[in-house]
Each structure stands twice: as structure tokens, then as C-alpha cells.
Amino acid sequence: MKIKVNDNVKILSGEDKGKTGKVLKTLKNQNKVVVEGINISKRHTKPRTTNDQGGIFEIEMPIHVSNVKLVDKKEKTPKKETKEVKNTEKVVKEEVKKTSTAKKTTTTKTTKKASK
């Protein structure tokens, strides 16, 4: 699981679609995360002791990791930029490399594609 505690995430599906929040807890064995202010459920509780106070409490419930996307610190999702680079050497075949790069980060992914 790539999402860790205190990461900012954006909700991709469900009732809270489009909202962003901070990850409070990760449940690795269930592939779920608890996000602050997202997927709120009401819990009715009785007072257990004389000092406890019963009532209706709102708590955050876990949401599946596939419904969440990691966002940058500036609350924006990283955009991908694709460039085609042609390799024109003294070879009969012309190679085209496609590189996709995240604009905010430095991660690069390259793929080779040979054309006739």
C-alpha cells in the first residue's frame, strides 16, 4: 500500500467523491484507510459507567484504498506530461520513445516503440 498516515488524499468514488482529506489510520490487512471527515457514520452508545455520557457520536469509517488517490501538498493531483522523442541515427529503423513524467515530481517512465 503506497498511502501512509498523514498523506493528503482525494476521494475518487462514493458519497464523498471529490473531497480531500488527511489519512488518520491505515488498515493494511483489509486494504482500507480512515480519512479525516470522510465516510462519516453515526454511532449510538449507552453510558457504560456513571461518569460516561451516552449519545449519538459521528465517527469516520474505513474506505477502500482503490477509492482514494494521493495528492500533492498543494491539494492538487499531479498531472502527466507525455513527450515523443525520435531517435534518428544512421539506422534503417526509426525508434520512437514515449516518456511520461509527472509535472510536480521527478518520476519518469520510458517505453520503446519501434516504427517502420
Long-range contacts (C-beta under 8 A, 24 or more apart in sequence): 1-26, 1-28, 1-31, 1-65, 2-70, 3-33, 3-65, 3-68, 3-70, 7-70, 8-70, 8-71, 8-72, 8-73, 8-75, 9-33, 9-35, 9-68, 9-69, 9-70, 9-71, 10-68, 10-69, 10-70, 10-71, 10-77, 11-35, 11-38, 11-63, 11-67, 11-68, 12-66, 12-67, 12-68, 12-69, 13-67, 14-39, 14-63, 14-67, 15-39, 20-71, 20-75, 24-60, 25-62, 27-62, 30-62, 31-64, 31-65, 31-66, 32-62, 32-63, 32-64, 32-65, 33-62, 33-63, 33-65, 33-68, 34-60, 34-61, 34-62, 34-63, 35-60, 35-63, 35-68, 36-60, 38-63, 39-63, 72-104, 76-104, 78-102, 78-103, 78-104, 78-105, 79-103, 79-104
